[in-house]
Amino acid sequence: MAEDFRTCPVTGFKVHLPAEKLIKVNAVTAVVALLVGAIMALLVALTRWETVHLLRPMDYYKFVTLHGWNMLGFWIIFFEVAVLYFAGAVMLNSRLASPKLGWVAYALMLIGALGTNITVLTNPAKNAIMFTSYVPLKATPGYYLSVILFAVGALIAVFNFLATLYIARKEKTYKGSLPLVVFGALTAAIIAVSTLLFGAAALVPTLLWSMGIAPTWDALTYRIVFWAFGHPSQQINVAAMIAIWYLLAYLTVGGTTISEKFSRLAFLFYILFINIASAHHLLVDPGVSSAWKIWNTSYAMYLAVLASMMHAFAVPAAIEVAQRKKGLNRGLFEWLWKAPWKNPSFSALVLSIIVFGFLGGISGVIQGTEQLNIRFHNTLAVPGHFHGTVAGGTTLAFMGITYYVLPLIFRREIVGKSLAVYQPWIFGIGIALVSIGMQGAGLYGVPRRHADITSFGGSGFAFEYDPTAYFWLAVLGIGGMLAFLGALLFALIAVATLIKGRRL
Amino acid sequence: MSVAPPEGVWWNQKVPKEEKLWVTIAILWAIVMFVMMPLWHIYGKQNPSTETYKVTPEEYVKLTKEFIEKYKVGEENGVPVVEPPPGSDVYFLGRQFSWDPVIKLKKGETYRLHISSADVLHGFSVYPMNINFMVIPGYDYVLTVTPTEAGEYRVVCNEYCGPGHQFMVGKIIVE
C-alpha cells in the first residue's frame, strides 16, 4: 500500500513506515541497554582498578555478568535488528515482510533482556554465572529461559529480514544484485542463523537440566557446543560492523568500494570460515587433539582473517578514492587531513577501523595461536581482545551510524552537535586504554572475572602480582572512566535529540 | 555505490592491481602464520599437553586422597603439604573454593602432574610464570612438568566457579 511509504528527501529511499517504527524502537532499546551496560562497566572497571577496588565480590560478579549481557547481548543485537530492518526494507525500497512478526520478535527480546537482568540482580549467588555459563555450574531456570527467549526473538527478527529480501526480489523493488551494504547484512544474518541454532542446542538442554528434567552434560562437550554459539555470535557483529563501515564511507565522503568483487568475496570468506574460530576457546582444554586445534584456530589457514584484511584495505581505499575525486590530491595524505573530521560519524568510522584492527584483530590472532594461548587463556588479556573488537570496533561503528539514523529515520536535528564532534574520540580513546590496560595486565597473569586479586578474600595463600600489573589495571580504570563518559555523552545526545531535536 | 545495486555482474568485475597485491601479501603472510603453528608444535617447547583420561569426579577425589595420604609431610593453612618422589604421578584437585594439596617438587626433576575438578570448571593459572590450563570435571588432564627454577608458585583459579571464586589460591613449592 502506497500510504505505508514515504520517500526520504536525502537518500531517495522509499521508506516503509511500519519498518521505520520497528527500526526506531529497536534502536532506542539498544541505546538504553548501552547506557545500563555502561554504568555497570564503570562499576566493574573501578573494581579492577585495585587502588579504587569499588565493589564487594558478589556485587562484582553480578555486574560483570550483566555488563556482558547488556553490552554484548542487548545493545549490540537490538541495534543489529534495527540495521537488518534498515538494510532489508529501506535500502531495497521494500516493505518489511511482516511488521507483526517484527513486534513479536521485539517483545520476546525485550522480555528476555529484562528477565536476564532481573534474575541476575535478584539472585546473584545462583545466576551471576557470567556470559559464558558453563555446566555444571547451575543457574535457576528463569535465567536460562530469559536468555533463550531473547535468542528466539533475535532469530525471528533474522528470518523476518530474510523474508524481506525474498519479497523485495519477488516484487522487483530493486534491479540486479543486492547493494554491498545489504550483502554485508545478509552475511551477518546467515552467520546469525547458524549461531542461534547452536545457542539453542547448548541452552535448551541446559534449561531442562536446571529444571531437573534432563541429565547433566559432559562438561567438555558442552564447551564445544557452547562456543559454536559463543564466538560466532561475535562474528555476526564483525559482519554487521563492516557493512556499517561501507555505509559510513558512503554517507560521510561518498566513497564506495573500488571493487565489488573484492569486497563481496571477503564477506563470503566470513560465512565459510569464521565459525570454526570458536575452537580457540578450547586451546588449553583436555581431550581435544593438537591437529584439531591448529586447523580450527587458524580459521582454516587464516582465511577469515584474510577477509578482515581485505575489508581493512577496501574501506580506507573507498574513502581515499572518493576524496581524491574531489581534487584533494596534494601530497600523499591531503585526502585524509581534509576529511570531514568535524563529522562525528567520520571520526567514529576511522576510530572503529583502527581500534578493531590494531587492538582487537591483532590480539585475537596472537591469542588464538595454539602455543601462545597458554599465556593468555582466561587472563585479562582475553577481555582486552574483545574490548578492541566489539566494545571498540562494533560499538564505534554503531555510534557513527546513529548520527545519521537520528536525522534520517527519526527526522530530528541532532542536539549538541559541537559535543558530538568529540564524543567518538572520548569513547574511542577510553576504550582503547581499556583494551591496552587489560592486555598489559593479562601478560602478568592477572585473571579475568576475579573480584579480589589483592587479598583473595583473605586466603592464607594470598600474594601480590608484579607491580607493573597494577599500573596496567590503573590504565584500565582510567580508560574505563573515559569510555563511560563517551558512552554517556552518546546516550545523552541521542535522548536529547529524540526529545528536543528540531523536527526535520 | 555501496547503497545501490552494483552495475552489471559483480563477479565479472576487475579487481584493481593494488588490491591484488595487497591480497597476495596477506595470503603469503597467512600461510607463514599457518605453517608456524605445526612447525612450532614439532620443534618448539611450549605446547599444550593432549594427554587426557576420562575419570569421574568421585574417582579423582579418591585418587587425590590416596596420593595425599601416601606423601603428606605437613600442613599449611589447613591444606596438606605433600612431597612426592621425582617421576611420580602428582594429583592436584580443584574444588569450590580451594586447591588440594600444596605440592613440593624438586628442581630439574620430571613429574606427571594431573589436574581435574571435583565439581565445576576451574582454571589452573600458575603465577608468576603465567601458564594457564582448563580444569574440567570428568577429565584427568596430565601435564608433564619439569620445574627449572626454585621458588614458591601460586595457583590461581581463573575460570569463574561460584561466589567464592576469589578464595581459590593454591601453592606449588620448588626446591
Interface residues (C-beta under 8 A of the other chain):
Chain A: T11 P57 M58 Y61 M91 P124 A125 A128 I129 M130 Y134 P136 L137 Y174 K175 G176 S177 L178 P179 L180 V181 D218 A219 L220 R223 Y246 L247 A249 Y250 G255 T256 T257 I258 S259 E260 K261 F262 R264 L282 L283 V284 D285 P286 G287 V288 S289 S290 K293 I294 T297 S298 M301 Y302 L303 V305 L306 M309 M310 F313 A314 A317 A318 V365 T369 E370 Q371 N373 I374 R375 F376 H377 N378 T379 L443 Y444 G445 P447 R448 R449 H450 A451 D452 I453 F456 G457 G458 S459 G460 F461 A462 F463 Y465 D466
Chain B: M1 S2 V3 A4 P5 P6 E7 G8 V9 W10 W11 N12 Q13 K14 V15 P16 E18 E19 W22 V23 A26 I27 A30 I31 M33 F34 M36 M37 P38 W40 H41 G44 Q46 N47 P48 S49 T50 T52 E76 N77 G78 V79 D119 V120 L121 G123 S125 Y127 P128 M129 N130 I131 N132 F133 M134 I136 P137 G138 Y139 D140 Y141 R154 V156 C157 N158 E159 Y160 C161 G162 P163 G164 H165 Q166 F167 M168 V169 G170 K171
